[in-house]
């Protein structure tokens, strides 16, 4: 694959999106960086020429913003090689604590926003790029999209939904299009976005300080992810070069540990209750 690729990255204000955009530019490639507040990328605009960096105002909750971003990419660069679906946020609280309105807003961004980006990415890879060139769609999910986590109910649910849709998409694509989908499942990484994470007021039924979500809530002020995002995006950059990339890519030793425990628990439950599924076929 060429080292003069064009990347479109959503959610480039902070965290994975910002760090990956910086790395790709340092590597000499081209970036379409989207953010709700483009001014946060002014330092990059002043550092890199316009033939290498295109900054666009995009709110992934607004489908037309996404359509316009891909159209601007076509007009500017004429092709697109890699898309990172990264725009997302977290609302912390138990299932009963988070108001439905807040949960729906989170899904609008984390799931429906990512789905709209995915649709436009596939269409661009298939219909704008030369036939067979294809492209890479990287879905930035989370280990919680596999395991879930107390106090992160709706964030984890949105990542489960994104993972399910991405797996179906990967199975639906015509191999002739050469479009590859990879779901990235990071563990705990320290990002500036952590400071912006909001906790909803505790539900009175969950006031026991020994409950898992209560412990997480009470210790959140001192919590810091153990992973280094700059090191992580180096891995993501390399991942985008693989000729046959994996569908799932766990990122971080903690993510691998939690995933293996989840799979072991599922296997154990399956073995224990396997006999319950015997003899359930229709009578001939």
N, C-alpha and C positions, 0 to 999 in steps of 0.2 A: 504493500500500500504506500502511496505517495506520502512524503513528509511535508508536502505543501497542501495540507488538507484545510477544509473549511469546517469549522465547528459552530454549532448554535447551542448556546448554554442558557437555560432559564435560571432565574434566581441567583444572579451574580453579585448581589449586594454584599454578601458575607459568606463565610463557610466554604463548603465544597465548591460551589459555583464560582465564587470569587477566586479562590486559590487555583482552580483548574484553568480559569480564563487567563490568569497571570502566567501559569506554566506553559500553556499552549502558545501564548504570544512570545515567551522567552525562547521557545523551541523554533520560532520562525514561521509558525503557521498562522492562519487567519481565524478570527473569532467574531461571531455575532453574539454580543452580550446583551441579554435582556434583563430589565429590572423595572420595578414599579417607579423607582426614583432614579432616573439615569444620572443625576448629578453626583451620586455616590461613586461613579466611575470616572469622574473628571480627571483624576490623576493618571488613569490609564490613557484617556483620550489625549492628554498632553504629552504622553510618553511615546505613543505608537502612531504611525501614520494612518490616514483614513483608508488606505488600500490594504491594511492589515486588521483593522478593528472597526466594527460597526456597532454602535451602542443604540439600543432601541428601547423605548418606553413600552413595556408590556405588562399588563395585568392578566394573568392566566385565567382569571374569572370572566374575562371579556373575550369571547371567541373571535370577534373581529380583530382584536389586538394580535392574536396568534396568527390569523390568516394574513394580516398585513405584514407581520414579521417575516414570514416565509416568502411573501412576495418581494419584500425589500431585499432579502437574501439573494433571491434570483436576480433581481435587477443589479445588485452590487457585485456579486461574485459569479453568478451563472451556474453555480453548482453548490452542493452541500454533502459533506462526507460523514459527519458525526453529529448527533444530537444528544445532549444530556438533559433529561427531564429532571430538574433539580428543585424547582420552586415548591416550597412546602413550609408548613409551620406546625407548631405543637400547642395544644390546649391541654393542660394537666388537670386531672380530677377523675374521681370514680365515675362509673357509668351513670349512677343515680345523681351525681353532683353536677355534671355538665349540662347546661340548658340545651334543649334540642336545637334551638336557633344557632347556638355556637357550634354545635356538632355538625350541623348542615353546612355552615360556612366553611368549616375545616374541610369537609368532603368536597365542596365546590373547588377549593384550591388543590388539595392534595390528590384527589382522585379525578374529578371531572376536568380540571385544568390540565393535568397530565395526559388524560385521554385525548383532549382536543389537540395538544401538541403532538401526541403519537400519531393521530390520524393525518395531520398535515405533514409530519415527517415521512411517513410511509408513502404518501402521495407524491411528495417531492422526490424522494429516492427513486421511485418507479417512473415518474412521468417527466421530470425535469432533467435529472442526470441522464447521461447516455445509457442506452439499453445494456443491462447486465452489470453496470457499475455499482448500483445499489447504494448501501450506506449502513451505518451502525447506529442503532437506537439504544442508548444506555438509560435505564430507568433507575434513578437513585431511590431505592426503597429503604429498608431498615431491618435489622435483626428482629425488631418487633413485628415485622411483617411475616415472620415465621413463628415466633414464640409468643407474641403478645407481651404485655407487662402491666402490672398493677399501676393505677394512676395515669395510664396512657391509653385508655380504652379506645377513644375515637381516633387518635393518631395511629395506633396499631391497626385498627379496623380499616382505616383508609389505605394503609400500606398492604394489608391482606388483599384488599380489593384491587389495588394496582398490580400486585403480583399475579392474582388470578387472571385479570384481563391481559396482562403481558404474556403469560403462558399460552393463553388461547390465541392471541395475535401471532405469536411465534409459530404456532402450529398451522395457522391459516395461510401464511405467506407462501407464495409460489417460489420454490427454490431458484427458478430462473431469474427472479428479481434481485437476488443476491443481497437481501436485506437481513441483517443479523440483529437480534434482540438479546440484550443481556440485562438481567435484574441484579443490581448491585445492592448488597445487604450489609451496610456498615454496622459495626458495633459502636462502642462508646468513643466518640471523638470530641475533643474540646473545640468549640467554635464560639464566635462572638454571638451567634444567635441564641445561645443558652441563656444569656442575660435577659433576652427579650421574652423568654418562655413565661407564660402566665398560668397561674393556678387559680381555678375557680374556688369560691368559698366552699369549705368542707360541708358535706352533708352530715346533719346531726347524728344519723345512725352509725356513722363511721368515725366517731370521736375517740374510739379506743386507740391510744398512741402506739400500741403494739401491732396494729394491723399493718401489712406490708405497704399499702399506699400512704398511710399516715407517717410511717418512718421515712418514706421517700420525700413526702411533703415537708416534714420537719427538718430534714437534713439537706434540702435542696440548695440552701444558701451556701453550703460548703462543698457541694458536689461539683466535680470537674471531670470531664471525659479524659480517659487515659491515653487515647490515641492522638497522634500528631496529623492534622489534616494535610499539611504540606507533604508529608511522606505518603499519605493515602492517595493524593491526587497523582503522584508519580506512578503509583500502581494502576490507577484508572487510565492514565495516559498510555501506559504499556498495554493494558487490556484492549484498548481500541485498535491496536496493531495486529492482534491475533487473527490469523486467517479463518480459524474455526473457534470462535469464542464460546464459552459456556453460557447456558441459559441463566444459571444462577452463579453468582460470584460473591461469596462471603468475604467481607473485608475487615480484618482484625482478628487477632487470636481469641478475643473474648466472644466475638460473633461465632466463630467456629465452635468454641466450647458450648455456648448456649444452644446452638443448632443441633450439635451431636446429642446433647441431653434431651432435647425435644424429640428427636428421632428415636432415641433409645426408649423414652417413655411411651411413644406411640407403638413401637414394636412390641414392648412388653404387654401393653393393654391388648394389642391385636392377638398375640399368642395366648393370652389368658382367656379371651372371650371368642376365639376363633370358632369353637364348636357351636356357638349360638347361631352362626350363620349357615350351618349345615342343614340340608333338607328344606330350604326355603323356595326351591324351584316349583313352578306350577306343575300340578298333576297332569300327566299326559292323558 
